[in-house]
Amino acid sequence: MVEMAKNHKEEEEATNEPQTVRKDLTIPKLREFMQHVTSATQSALQQDPDMECSMQVVEALNRAASTCSQLLDQMVMAQQQKKITSFFPPFSSSGESIMFGKWPTSESVGKAVQVTRKVISMDVKMEVIRRVEAGECLTDVARSLALASSTIKTILNNRERIIRTTQATKALVATKVSHKRSKLLETMESLLSIWMEDQNQHQRPLSQLMIMEKARSLFTFLQEQEDEGSSMDSFTASQDWFEKFQCRSNLQAVTKLTGEC
């Protein structure tokens, strides 16, 4: 028992010293050592039934077992970490992979996949349709217009939709021109009404021919003031227009000359 107490004291002094891990210590050896510690604890309890110093020995052995357990956990974690780093290389402080270099950012990926699309006007699409329907080869059309053959085929597959869109656009432009011309007519008729009232105030007789001639001259004057006047249709001051204007203006002097509307 005295020898066991002496050994216990030496072990206790050893536990107070800084712990160092031996380089040749492996997980199987550490597990084998823990089994020896467990066997020694059981032997100490069997050899000292009176338990005079067994508690001190058992306590020392338990501390040794706890230390072995901690070392075993550290070694297992280190081994797992080594396996992980073998698949995923560590990174430097600048965020670069030691093995693969700098990882791509979202900005660089976006630049890599960015594709510039060429916008094709409706006029070019209609030209493609007209030339192909006229019998021209697809390759020749694509080469002359600097378009890909796949683009030509896509245009031809959508020819009905393209034609409908073009027709609708032309109708819209025509409506705008007609609306502008109607505004011009409204302005002319307003000025014509003012002129006719002035003639009536001065008791000057008016005839249909005079009114129609004045309407044409006023329209020509207003048309010249417009930026796009040259592209507009001419105003003839027809009989149909005069009758509608007479009813809209409701002027008695004109009514007496031309009859009731």
Contacts in CASP RR format, 6 or more apart in sequence:
PFRMAT RR
TARGET T0000
AUTHOR 0000-0000-0000
METHOD contacts of the structure
MODEL  1
MVEMAKNHKEEEEATNEPQTVRKDLTIPKLREFMQHVTSATQSALQQDPD
MECSMQVVEALNRAASTCSQLLDQMVMAQQQKKITSFFPPFSSSGESIMF
GKWPTSESVGKAVQVTRKVISMDVKMEVIRRVEAGECLTDVARSLALASS
TIKTILNNRERIIRTTQATKALVATKVSHKRSKLLETMESLLSIWMEDQN
QHQRPLSQLMIMEKARSLFTFLQEQEDEGSSMDSFTASQDWFEKFQCRSN
LQAVTKLTGEC
1 47 0 8 1.000
1 48 0 8 1.000
1 52 0 8 1.000
1 53 0 8 1.000
4 44 0 8 1.000
4 47 0 8 1.000
4 53 0 8 1.000
4 57 0 8 1.000
5 53 0 8 1.000
5 56 0 8 1.000
5 57 0 8 1.000
8 53 0 8 1.000
8 56 0 8 1.000
8 57 0 8 1.000
8 60 0 8 1.000
11 60 0 8 1.000
11 64 0 8 1.000
12 60 0 8 1.000
15 60 0 8 1.000
15 63 0 8 1.000
15 64 0 8 1.000
15 67 0 8 1.000
19 67 0 8 1.000
21 71 0 8 1.000
25 71 0 8 1.000
25 75 0 8 1.000
26 75 0 8 1.000
27 72 0 8 1.000
27 75 0 8 1.000
27 76 0 8 1.000
27 79 0 8 1.000
30 68 0 8 1.000
30 71 0 8 1.000
30 72 0 8 1.000
30 75 0 8 1.000
31 72 0 8 1.000
33 68 0 8 1.000
34 65 0 8 1.000
34 68 0 8 1.000
34 69 0 8 1.000
34 72 0 8 1.000
37 61 0 8 1.000
37 64 0 8 1.000
37 65 0 8 1.000
37 68 0 8 1.000
38 65 0 8 1.000
40 61 0 8 1.000
41 57 0 8 1.000
41 58 0 8 1.000
41 61 0 8 1.000
41 62 0 8 1.000
41 65 0 8 1.000
44 54 0 8 1.000
44 57 0 8 1.000
44 58 0 8 1.000
44 61 0 8 1.000
45 51 0 8 1.000
45 54 0 8 1.000
45 58 0 8 1.000
48 54 0 8 1.000
48 57 0 8 1.000
89 97 0 8 1.000
89 98 0 8 1.000
89 99 0 8 1.000
89 100 0 8 1.000
90 97 0 8 1.000
90 98 0 8 1.000
91 97 0 8 1.000
91 98 0 8 1.000
92 98 0 8 1.000
95 102 0 8 1.000
95 103 0 8 1.000
96 102 0 8 1.000
96 103 0 8 1.000
97 103 0 8 1.000
120 147 0 8 1.000
120 151 0 8 1.000
120 155 0 8 1.000
122 162 0 8 1.000
122 165 0 8 1.000
122 166 0 8 1.000
122 169 0 8 1.000
124 145 0 8 1.000
124 147 0 8 1.000
125 155 0 8 1.000
125 162 0 8 1.000
126 162 0 8 1.000
126 163 0 8 1.000
126 166 0 8 1.000
127 145 0 8 1.000
128 141 0 8 1.000
128 145 0 8 1.000
128 147 0 8 1.000
128 152 0 8 1.000
128 155 0 8 1.000
128 156 0 8 1.000
129 155 0 8 1.000
129 156 0 8 1.000
129 159 0 8 1.000
129 162 0 8 1.000
129 163 0 8 1.000
131 141 0 8 1.000
132 138 0 8 1.000
132 141 0 8 1.000
132 152 0 8 1.000
132 156 0 8 1.000
138 149 0 8 1.000
138 152 0 8 1.000
138 153 0 8 1.000
139 149 0 8 1.000
141 147 0 8 1.000
141 152 0 8 1.000
142 148 0 8 1.000
142 149 0 8 1.000
142 151 0 8 1.000
142 152 0 8 1.000
155 162 0 8 1.000
177 231 0 8 1.000
177 232 0 8 1.000
180 228 0 8 1.000
180 232 0 8 1.000
181 232 0 8 1.000
181 233 0 8 1.000
184 219 0 8 1.000
184 222 0 8 1.000
184 223 0 8 1.000
184 226 0 8 1.000
184 232 0 8 1.000
185 219 0 8 1.000
185 235 0 8 1.000
187 222 0 8 1.000
188 215 0 8 1.000
188 218 0 8 1.000
188 219 0 8 1.000
188 222 0 8 1.000
188 235 0 8 1.000
189 215 0 8 1.000
189 245 0 8 1.000
189 248 0 8 1.000
189 249 0 8 1.000
191 218 0 8 1.000
191 222 0 8 1.000
192 211 0 8 1.000
192 214 0 8 1.000
192 215 0 8 1.000
192 218 0 8 1.000
192 245 0 8 1.000
193 249 0 8 1.000
193 251 0 8 1.000
195 214 0 8 1.000
195 218 0 8 1.000
196 206 0 8 1.000
196 211 0 8 1.000
196 249 0 8 1.000
196 251 0 8 1.000
196 253 0 8 1.000
196 254 0 8 1.000
197 251 0 8 1.000
199 206 0 8 1.000
199 253 0 8 1.000
200 206 0 8 1.000
200 251 0 8 1.000
200 253 0 8 1.000
205 253 0 8 1.000
206 253 0 8 1.000
206 254 0 8 1.000
206 257 0 8 1.000
207 257 0 8 1.000
208 242 0 8 1.000
208 254 0 8 1.000
208 257 0 8 1.000
208 258 0 8 1.000
211 242 0 8 1.000
211 254 0 8 1.000
212 237 0 8 1.000
212 242 0 8 1.000
213 237 0 8 1.000
215 235 0 8 1.000
215 237 0 8 1.000
215 241 0 8 1.000
215 242 0 8 1.000
215 245 0 8 1.000
216 235 0 8 1.000
216 236 0 8 1.000
216 237 0 8 1.000
219 235 0 8 1.000
219 237 0 8 1.000
220 235 0 8 1.000
223 229 0 8 1.000
223 232 0 8 1.000
223 235 0 8 1.000
226 232 0 8 1.000
242 258 0 8 1.000
243 258 0 8 1.000
243 261 0 8 1.000
246 254 0 8 1.000
246 255 0 8 1.000
246 258 0 8 1.000
246 261 0 8 1.000
247 261 0 8 1.000
255 261 0 8 1.000
END
